[in-house]
Amino acid sequence: MSKAIVELSHPISDGMLTYPGLPGPRVTTDVSREQSPLVDMAYDIARVDMVGNTGTHIDAPFHFHARGADIAELPLERLLNVRIVVVRAAGIRAVGPDLLGDPARLWGKAVLVHTGWSARWGSPAYREPGHPFLVGEVAEALVAANVALVGIDSLDIDDTSLPTRPCHHTLLAAGVPIIEHMTNLEAVPDTGARLVALPAPIRGMGTFPLRAVAWTDHGVGS
């Protein structure tokens, strides 16, 4: 049976800007092919200087809770081969708990919120005020539903116009990782797909970029 694979991460490129107030990544060459010491074999070694919240990234509990798990300590069962439920919220700025549906369908799932905001990626409009977000009650409902992970294709899972971050606080306190700046969620079926979302296991960091993909066997349901 054939598989459909959907890329859910934006590429990281030198100098790109995504989140207001944070520096863009610097991708440079540390050892060029011209500097390669091998005979008749040239190679390139690049260097990346970036903050953890660069591009499509995952938040670990340590991001908001000093005693929470860092990126290296995230449980693999929350990141690998996790069944997906997509919540459709295109055109809605404040996503409320009414869109989640029956909590039983979310149990143990990766809940990915499709807002359509990723269509603005790479433009100043992506960073403008007014991005979609989840209201705090949604985070409480997701924790109660024992979800494995929560993702969104928007600038932030919380409303950045306010000085509080209730979804970050609630989800991460419960050990539920958060993925922000996702893309291509319109190509993921509402149910039936599985998620792979693996960051490099770096100790002492609460956020880090990752490669996230969804895959499904054609014809297989939830």
N, C-alpha and C positions, 0 to 999 in steps of 0.2 A: 504494500500500500504506500502511495506517495505521501510525502510530507510537505506542508506549507510552512515556510519560515518567514517571520516578519521582524525586521530590524526595529527596535524600540528606542535606540540611542542616537543622539545627534553626534556627528564627528566633532572632535576638538581640533581647532586650528589656531595658529599663532595670532595672538592679539584679539581674539574674538571677545565680545562683551555680551554677557547674558543677565547678570544680576546687578542692579544699581548699587554703586559704592564698592564693589569688589573688583580687583584688577583682573584683566584678561590673562590667559596663559601665555607664556613665552616658550616657543619651541625653537631651539637653536641646535647647531651642530657642535658637538664636543670634540669628536675626532672625525675629520673629513676623509673622503676617499683618497684625496691627494696626500694626506698625512699617514695613511695606512703603512705600517712597517713591513707587511708581508710582501713577498716577492710574487709578482704577477697576480696578486689577489687584493683587490681594494674593498674596503668595507666602510660603513658609516655608523657612528654612534651618536645618537641625538641626546639632547638634554631638555627636560621639561621643568619649568618653574611655574607652579600654579597653586591656587588655594584649593581646598577640598571641595568647595561648592562650585566646581567648574563643569559646565555642560550637564549632561544627564548624570546625576549623581545619587548616591544612596546616603541616607542619614541613619546612623546607628544610635542607640540610646545614649551613648557618651556625649553626643552632640549637645543634649540639653540636661543630662544627668551625670554628675561627676563619677558616680559609682556604677553607671550603666556599662554595658558591653560596648567595646570599641569596634572598629571595622573588622579587625582580625578575629574578634570573638563572636561575630554574628553566626547563629546556627545555620548550617548549610540546608537544613530541611525547610527553612523559610525562603531560600534563594534558588533552589535547584529542583526542577521538575514539579513545580507547584501549579495546581490547577487554577485557571484564571476565571474571574467574573468581571466583565466590563460593565461599568455604570455609565450610561449615556447621559451627558449633561451639556451638550452643545447649545450655546446661546443662553446659558444660565450662569450668572455671576456668582451668587451665593448658593452653593449646592447644599440642600438640606437633606435630612434623614429620610424623607418621603421617597427619594429616588432609589434608595437601597433595596426596596422590596422585602421579601420574606427573609429574615435573618438566617434561617436555616440553610439557605442557598449559599451563604457566605462562609460557612463554618470551615476553617482551615484553608481558605482560598487566598489567592493574591487578588485584591480588589483594585482594579485600575480604572480611574475616572477619566473618561474621554470628554474634554471640553472643546476641542478644536483650536485652542490657543496656539498650539505648535505651528500652525500655518503662518504665524507671524515671525517665526524663528529667523534670526539673522537681520532683522530690521529693528529700528528704534521702537516701533510699535509694540514689540514683544515686552519691552521693559517699561512701557507706559502704565500709569495707574489704571485700575479697572480690570485687572486680570481675574479669572475665575478662581474660586477657593472653596474649601469645605468649612461649613460652620462648625463650631465646637461640638454640637450635639451629634454630628456625624461621627466624629472620632470616638465619642463615648459609645455609640451604637456599634461601631466596628470592633472595639475592644470587647464589648459584650458578646459579639458574634464570633469571637475567637479567630479573627482573620490572621493569616500568616504575614501579610505585607500589604501596604497601601501605596499606590502610585498615582501620579497625575501628570497630564501633559501641559501644565501651566507653569508660570513663573514661581509660584509658591503654593503649598497646600493650605497656608493660612492667608488671611487678609493683611497684606503688608502696609495698608494705610493705617493700621492700628498698632499700638505699642505692645500688644500681647500676641502670643502664638499658641492658642489653646490646642490645636490639633497636634502640633509638634510635642507639646508637653504631655498630652494624654497618651498618644500612641507610643511615644518612645518610653514613657514611664512603664508601659505595659510590655515592653520588649518588642513592639511591632515596628520593623524598619519602614522608612518612607523613601520613595523614589520620586524625584522631581525632574522637570524638563524632559519628560518622555515625548515620543513622537510615533506617528503611524498607528495610533490606537484605532483609527477608523477601519483599519485592515484586519483587526483582530476580532474574531467572532465573540458574541456576548458570553458564550460558554463553550467549553470543549477544547480550548487551547491550554498550553502549559507554558510556564515562565522559567527562564534561566536568567539570573541577574547576579553576576559575580564580580565584585570588586577585587583588586589586589588586597591581600590580607595584611594591611599595614597597622601596626600597633600604635596606640596613642592618638589616633585620629577618630573623630566622630562623623566625618563626611568624606566621601571620595568618589570620583567618577567610576562608572562601571559600563560594561557592555551588557545590555539587556535585550533578549530576543524572546519572541513567542513562537511556539511551533504547535502544529496540530496534524494528526492523521486525517486526511480528507474523509468526511463521512462519519467521524467519531463525535459523539455528543458529550455532554457533561457527565 
